[in-house]
Structures are given as structure tokens and as C-alpha cells.
Amino acid sequence: MEKDIIKPIKRLSFRDEVYQTLKKSIITLELHPEERLNDKELADKFGISRTPVREALKRLEDEGLVESLPGSSTRVAPLKLEEAKHAFTVVAVLHALAARLACPLLKETDIEELEFSNKKLRLSIEKGDIIKAIEADGTFHKVFLDVSGNPEIVFALERSLPKIQRLEISQFTTIKGLNSVEQHNQIISACKNREYETVVRLVEENWLSLGELLTQQTEPR
């Protein structure tokens, strides 16, 4: 056996663990928009030094989820309507591109995964579990992302999706989420019929219609 075949498994760095924990807390609104973030307090809670916390906060700031204020203070970024509108446009186009690349390569097992994820989405919405609903919706669209085989699309989405997910969660009680379930059913039907251009159009419309619904409902009256 070659000696270099088995190598030590690298665990996540403290910075990455802090980053992922804070990012999830920001997306799920456990950390509220505009809530102050103190690196020393966070470091004490994590039981680590302040350096990896500061590095994680800087990364979150680069992604628009955290912002620095005058006087060296940091807070969770507020929900920004215009920013969310722009994010929905980008996300819609990227997912449509993934669908275009994936459609000719879809297998029966992929379509079954689409159906299974959509059933989970419906159940989660009916139970009022927005976190599970968002996860199920993500699993549905991940089928196209995985089959497309283009990691650059995934990389680009990582920056925009959290802004959308925060808005979804904040507006969950007013969202007619079952509309998305029906749109997904139409996408699945088009996939089965190999109507690829229809799939691409429906995927893009799925995101744009959600964006329109969410941003309209948050407009000042």
C-alpha cells in the first residue's frame, strides 16, 4: 500500500465553524437584522480567541450579511428591499442556466428526487415550518445544479441566496408558498415531457414570481 494514499482528515478551522454558525443564525433570523455583534462576546461564547471570530465577521461582511459601523462596531445587515430585488433577478437567471445545462442530462432518479423534494416542500409549508420549507426548496433546485456540473453557478449563488432566504423567513406568514409547489409540479411535468425550453422558462419564472411577491409585500404603505 502506498504510504500517501491515506492522509489525515482536515477538520473545519475555527474561522469556518464560526462563519457557518453565524451565517446560519443570520439567515434564520436568530440573529436579528441590525443586531450588534461584539467579537469579544462572540469569542467568549464560542470558547475561542477573537481572531477567528473577526475573520468570520469579515467574510460575512464581504457577503453583505454583516456591516461595520463608525466607531468600530459591527451589526447584522438590515433587510434591504432593493438589494433583495437585485438578488432575485440574479438567482433566477443562474438557476435557469443550471436548468438549461441539466435538462438533457436528467435521469429518472433525478426526476424522482424533484418529486420527493416538492412533496417535502408542501408538507413543510402546511406545517408552517419555513426552515424545512426553504431546505426542501433548495433540495429541489439543487437537482438541476448538481446535474449541470457547473460549480461556478453554485459559487455565484452562495452570495445572493442568503439575502433571499432572510426575506423569505421574515415574510413567511404572508407568503402563499403553495404557489411554488404548483410551479414545481409544472417544472417536473415539463422535464418528463422533455420540454427543455419550457423547463428553463418555468424555473426562471418560479424565482421571479417569488421575488415579486416578497418585495411587493415589504413595500412601505
N, C-alpha and C positions, 0 to 999 in steps of 0.2 A: 504493500500500500504506500502510495506517495505521501510523504510527510506533510505536504502543504495542502492536501485535499480538505482536511478538517481544520477550520480556523475558529478562533473564539468568536462568539456571537456578541455583537456590539449592542449594548443596551442604549436606550434613549438618553441623551445628555440631560442634565438638569434644565438647561435652557429650553430644550424641546418639550420636556414634560410640562414645564411651566407655561410655555407658549400654547400647547394643546389644551391644557386645563383652562387657562384664561380665555382662549378663543371660544371654547365650547360654552363657558359661562356667559360670555358676551353675547353670543348668538342666541342662546336660550333665554336671555334677559335675566338670568340670575344676578348678573352684574348689570345694573340699570343704566340706560343712556344718561350720560353726564355724571355718573357716579365717579367720585375721586378715587384714584389708585395711588396708594403710598407704597413705594418699593420696599421700604423697611418693614412695614406691617405685613406685606405680602411675603417677604423673605422669612419673617418670623413664623408665619402660618405654614409655609412650605418646609420650614426647618432647614433652610439653606442660606448661603450668603446672598448679598444683594446683587452681585454681578450677573448671574444667570437670569434674575428677575428683570434687571434693566435691559439685558439683551433681548428677552422675550417681549418686553414692552415696546422696544424699538422696532422689532419685527412687526408687531401688531399695529404700530403707528404707520409703518410703511404701507400696510394693507388698508389703512383707513378706518380701523376699528378702535383705535386709541388716538388721542391727540394731546399734545403738550400745550400748556397754558403759560402765560407770563408768570414769572416767579418760581419756575422750575416745578410746577405742579402738573400732574397728569390725570386725565379722566377718560372714561369710556366715551367714545364719539357719540354725539346725539344722532337720532334718526333724521336723515336728510332726504326730503322728498325728491328734490331734483336729482340727487345722486342715485337714488333708487330707480328713478325713471331711466336714467342712462344705463344703469346696471342691467335692467330688464332687457333693454334693446340688445346689449352685447351678449347676454346669456342666451337670448332667443336665437340669435344668428349662429352662435357657436354650437348650440345643441342641434340646430337644423343642419349644420355642416357635418356633425357627427352622424346624424341620421342618414345623410346623403352617402357618406362613406360606408356606413354599416349595412344599409339595406340589401345590397347584392350578396352580402356575406352571411345574412341571418340564417340560423338553423332552427329546426323545430324546437329544440331545447331553449333557444333564446326567446322565441315567441311564448313558450310556456312560462318562462321567467317574467316576461312582461305581464302576462295574465295574472300570475301569482302575486306580483308586486302591486298590481292595481286592486286586487281583492283586499290586500292588506291596507292599502290606502283608504278604500271605502270603509272598512271596519274601524280604522283609527279615527276617521272623520266622524263616524256615527257615535263613537265613544267619547269624542271631544278631546282626543289625545293628539295635540298638534305636533309634539316632538316625534311620535311614532309616524304620524302622517307625513311629515317632512322627510323622515328617513325612508318611508315606503316610496314616496315620490322620487327621491334621489336614486333608490334602487332601480326603479322603472327606467329612468333616463340613463342610468349607468350601463344598462344593457347596450345601448347604442354607442356609448363612449368606449366601452371595452371592445366591442366588435370592430369599431372603426380603426382601432390600433394606432391612434394618433395621440401620443402623450402631450403634445403641445396644446391641444384643445383642453385637456384636463388641467394643465398648468395655468392656462389663461382663465379658466372658470374659477379656480381657487380664490382669486382675488375678488370676483364680483358676487359669487353666490352668498357669502355670509351677509352681505348688505341686504340681499333679498330675503334671506331667511329670518333676519331680525324683524323686518317689516311684516312678514307673514305671521310670525308669532304675536307681534304686538296687535295685529288686526284680526286675529283668529275668530273672535266671536261674531264678526260681521262678514266673514268670507263664506260664500256659497261654494264650499270646497267640492261638493259632489259634481259641480260643473266640470272640474278637472278629470274626475273619474270617467265621465261620459266622453270627454275629449280623448282620453287614453284608450277607451274602447274603440273609438273611430280609428285611432292610430294602429291599434292591433289588427283591426279588420283590414285596413289598407296593406299592412305588412303581409297578411295571409294571402291577399289577392295580388301581391307583388306590384302594387301601385306605388312605386317608389317616390315619384314626384308629389303624390298626394301625402305620403308619409312626411316628407320634408316640410311641406306647407303646413300640415297639421301640427307638427312638433313646434314650429316657429309660432304659430297662432296660439298654441297652448300656453307658452310663456308670455306672449304679448298680451293676451286677454287677462291673464292673472295680474300682470303688471298694471294694466289699465284699471282693473277692479280695485286693486290695493291703493294705488296712488290717488284715484278719484275719491276714495273714502277717507283719505287723510288730508284732503284739501281743506283749507280754512273756510269756514262758512260765514 
